[in-house]
Amino acid sequence: MKKGNVIKKNKDFKKVYKYGKSYADKNLVFFILKNNEKKTRFGITTAKKINKAVVRNKIRRRLKEIVRKNLDSIKTDYDIVVMCRVRGMESTYKDLENSFIKLSKKTKLYLGDEN
């Protein structure tokens, strides 16, 4: 992901959680809020119940790669926080990617065709 497409500040995460809408499936939760910028920004988090830091970091690396690959297929002008649920801990890369695309389509943010 490019630097301009990342949510880093805690206040930005809290704003998306408080004012945004959430959509979920068995592996991921999307929190979406319209922004006034000309780009879509992503924040990636994991559930606090995933105890091992190694596992949390592995999931975050996978999600960053999924976002990077699909960034051109997502509408602009949104702040999106992608949170991995505990069940996502056992999921493969392909399962996480399918969940990401499914939720993107459910929220009508996905522009691309089926991969």
N, C-alpha and C positions, 0 to 999 in steps of 0.2 A: 504494500500500500504506500502511496505517496504521502508525504508529510501533511499536505493540505487536506487530505481525506481522513484524518484521524481526530477523534475526540479524545483529549487528554485531561482536560481540567475537570475536577470533581464537580464544580458548579454546573458544567455543561451536562454531565451524566445525570445529576439530580434534576435538572430542568427537563430532560427527556423522560425520566422516570415519573416526574410529577404531572407534567402536562401532556405527555404523549400517549398514544394508544398502544396496547400490547396485543400480540398475536403469538400463539404457541403451538407447538406440536410435541411429540414425545422427547425430542432431543434438544430443541432450541426454543428460545423466547425472543421475539423482536419487540423492541420499544421504538416507536416511530413518532417523530415530531417534525412538522414542516419548518424549514428555516428560511431566512431571507438572503441566503448566499446563492451563488451560481454553481454550487457543487454539493455532492452528497458526502457527509462525513460519517464514519463508522467508529463505534467504540466496541471493544470486545471484553466481555467479562465471563467468569465462570461461577457456578454455585459455590457458596461458602462450605457446603457439606462435602465437597471433594477435598479430602483432608491432605493429600500429598501434593506438595508444591510441584514436583516433577510431572505429575499427571495433569495438574491445572495448566502448567506451561506448555505441555505437549498439545493439549486441546486448543489453547490460545494460538499456538503456531499454526495448527491445522486451519482454524477459523480465519486467521489472517491471510493464509494462502487462498482459501476459498473466496474470500472477499476480493482479493487482488485479481483472481482469475475472472470473476463475474462482475467487476466494477463497471465495465462498459455496458453491461446489460441492465443496469439499475437506473431508474429515473433520478434526475438531479433535484436539488433544493430540499433535501431531507437530512435530518440527523437520525441515525439508526444505531441503537445499542443492541448487539447480539449477545445474548447470555446463554451459555451452555448449562443445561440441567444435569443433575446427577446421573441420569440414565445415559447421557451422552458420553460418559466416561468409558462405557463398554462399546461405543459405536466406532465403526471404522471411518476412515476418511470419506469414503464414498457415501456412507449413511449420512454423515454430517453435511456433505455437499447436497445430497438429495433433499434433506430437510431445509437447507438454506434456500434452494431453488423453489421448493414447495411453498415455503412461507413468503418468499418474494412474489410469487404468483398470487397467493391468497390475498396479499396486501395491495395487489395491482401495481407493484413497483418494478416488476420484471418486464424488460423490453425484448429480450432475446428469444430465440426458439429453443426447442428441446435439444439438449446436448447428447 
